[in-house]
Amino acid sequence: MTKPSLSELLHAAVTAVGGTERPGQVTMAESVAEAIDDGSHLLVQAGTGTGKSLGYLVPALAHGERVVVATATLALQRQLVERDLPRTVDALHPLLRRRPEFAMLKGRSNYLCLHRLHEGMPQDEEDGLFDQFEAAAPTSKLGQDLLRLRDWSDETETGDRDDLTPGVSDRAWAQVSVSSRECLGATKCAYGAECFAEAARERAKLAEVVVTNHALLAIDAIEGAPVLPQHEVLIVDEAHELVSRVTGVATGELTPGQVNRAVRRAAKLVNEKAADQLQTAAEGFERLMELALPGRLEEIPEDLGYALMTLRDAARTVISAIGATRDKSVQDEDAVRKQALASVETVHDVAERVLNGSEWDVVWYERHDRFGASLRVAPMSVSGLLREKLFADRAVILTSATLKLGGDFNGVGASLGLGPEGMEGDDLPQWKGVDVGSPFDYRKQGILYVAKHLARPARDGERGDMLDELTELIQAAGGRTLGLFSSMRAAQLAAEELRARIPEYPILLQGEETLGELIKNFAADHRTCLFGTLSLWQGVDVPGPSCQLVVMDKIPFPRPDDPLMSARQKAVEDAGGNGFMAVAATHAALLMAQGAGRLVRASGDRGVVAVLDQRLATARYGSYLKASLPDFWYTTDRDQVRRSLAAIDAAAKQSEAAEAE
């Protein structure tokens, strides 16, 4: 039988999902197939509506080697495993004459732990374990969640938290799950043979396509102990998020509460001298954290250094003591011991890392109104780690709607540890970038409006003129507005002010309901507006007339006092580069591109992206930021924009009225 061509396979897959084959999707599939065949690396920018998941799944399945697909969001993981992969495999089966298996794999804490469920969880203040089901009042929210989890454990085949609907609180889930450090291990656990996390790993070992998340990919790269099965091809979707997710995994944190918890967990398992040593060290650390001032610590103050050294040494003593003693009077001692070790080892490792003072790490202190004080340490850059761990011995394809910033891929490439495109070098992975465009006609479907007449925004200053402009834009649009703000405080102030000014337009605010509920309510009523901050920018996908105006209050540069960003910027400047453009402008361009991408989600969408920050039109870096956005028709004419919004609103109302008849 003749081997089917890529175009035949793609056509079969697109037909199966009820889609339409698009030139960009074809170009993407051909480029991905070439990279897989060559074992080379590829960055693909594929605009919304391209159908990029099929653009990489079809050539990956056709190749026949094991592929890992890593995504940033749960929504895309679900789409791949529940919709795209089943349909694609069914469609390609007759042509490939084989049925590729696929599986989802997540971190251990995402799966229900049967040991925790049946034996209880370690109690910090008491010996052994306690029954969380008896301890929680059955009428409380926690009690109800736990009872639902116990019932669900008899029904679920996966034990995957995300398969439980409706979900439960983080507090409830924490009582029936374990981290990889707390896990007893399949051979030592009475429930090892039935373990959901182990079953997921076994399925992944047998699968041709393994779908995972960026965090697990980072853990696999950083910790050295392989979590993912051996694979020949890595595909990173939502790749614009990868650097921040890897940074998050590589960031260590110490808080007084965390240290005190480690003390309580270890106290019953070690001799009194070791327990007292850790307790004293914890008290010294807590006192210092109450006095410290927020900000970056370029050098560790002497008193903090002494406190961390004392804490590290006490933790090391406790770790040795836990390993050397056994106490059969402690109920389920192995589980209690494992949790205590996990807590104390984390304290030891972070204290040691801060004390080591690597030039490649950034250390800072911060205070949060809700969570209190914390000491954090993060890598100055993860580019070297990614270059060494990600791009060796396999083909890597990275794709997103926003990878090309300022007109090329080099900014994103540099953050991933890649040299400029086409540069030769022994230690630089070879790669190429491909922009396959978008099926949408952005110039006809959208307007980019910059409110050039507004005063230049000052940091945390009141912006009465911006609120006036926002009010008028919402009225012209008849609601239908997604407001994307550079801080939660700005979003809250705007919501409060506009609820008073224009009560006829309901204002939804991030945090007042779950994201799912907010989006559902936003889509249900065209008069409604939804306000939120950076974390909302990538979670909203509302095609159609409910979202016809996307507003950004100002260019989302990182705060000047952000310890990690300012350290990265200074490092670039010290090396002779432009730190502002390499770090701050790249950060802002990526967020703005993601934000602007909320407007046009389907071929019939029309609307305006309004940036209420004159700097996009007046500053030298404005052209770089504009070049990173979809190619909308550009204007600074406020009257023309109001007329356009009113016309778009009128057309939408006419269409809605016709549908109602």
URNORQUI-V940580 format. One record per run of one state. SS is the DSSP state (~ for helix, > for strand, _ for the rest). FROM is the first residue (numbers start at 0). LEN is the number of residues. If there is no record, write none. Layout:
ss | from | len
SS | FROM | LEN
SS | FROM | LEN
This chain:
ss | from | len
_ | 0 | 5
~ | 5 | 11
_ | 16 | 6
~ | 22 | 16
_ | 38 | 2
> | 40 | 5
_ | 45 | 6
~ | 51 | 12
_ | 63 | 3
> | 66 | 5
_ | 71 | 2
~ | 73 | 23
_ | 96 | 5
> | 101 | 3
_ | 104 | 3
~ | 107 | 3
> | 110 | 1
_ | 111 | 2
~ | 113 | 6
_ | 119 | 1
> | 120 | 2
_ | 122 | 6
> | 128 | 2
_ | 130 | 1
~ | 131 | 4
_ | 135 | 5
~ | 140 | 13
_ | 153 | 6
> | 159 | 1
~ | 160 | 3
_ | 163 | 6
~ | 169 | 5
_ | 174 | 17
~ | 191 | 3
_ | 194 | 1
~ | 195 | 11
_ | 206 | 2
> | 208 | 5
~ | 213 | 9
_ | 222 | 10
> | 232 | 4
_ | 236 | 2
~ | 238 | 11
_ | 249 | 2
> | 251 | 3
_ | 254 | 1
~ | 255 | 12
_ | 267 | 4
~ | 271 | 20
_ | 291 | 3
> | 294 | 2
_ | 296 | 5
~ | 301 | 23
_ | 324 | 8
~ | 332 | 24
_ | 356 | 4
> | 360 | 8
_ | 368 | 3
> | 371 | 8
_ | 379 | 3
~ | 382 | 7
_ | 389 | 5
> | 394 | 6
_ | 400 | 4
> | 404 | 1
_ | 405 | 2
> | 407 | 1
_ | 408 | 1
~ | 409 | 6
_ | 415 | 15
> | 430 | 5
_ | 435 | 6
~ | 441 | 4
> | 445 | 5
_ | 450 | 13
~ | 463 | 14
_ | 477 | 3
> | 480 | 4
_ | 484 | 3
~ | 487 | 14
_ | 501 | 5
> | 506 | 3
_ | 509 | 5
~ | 514 | 10
_ | 524 | 4
> | 528 | 4
_ | 532 | 1
~ | 533 | 4
_ | 537 | 11
> | 548 | 4
_ | 552 | 10
~ | 562 | 12
_ | 574 | 4
~ | 578 | 18
_ | 596 | 10
> | 606 | 5
_ | 611 | 3
~ | 614 | 4
_ | 618 | 3
~ | 621 | 6
_ | 627 | 5
> | 632 | 3
_ | 635 | 2
~ | 637 | 23
_ | 660 | 1
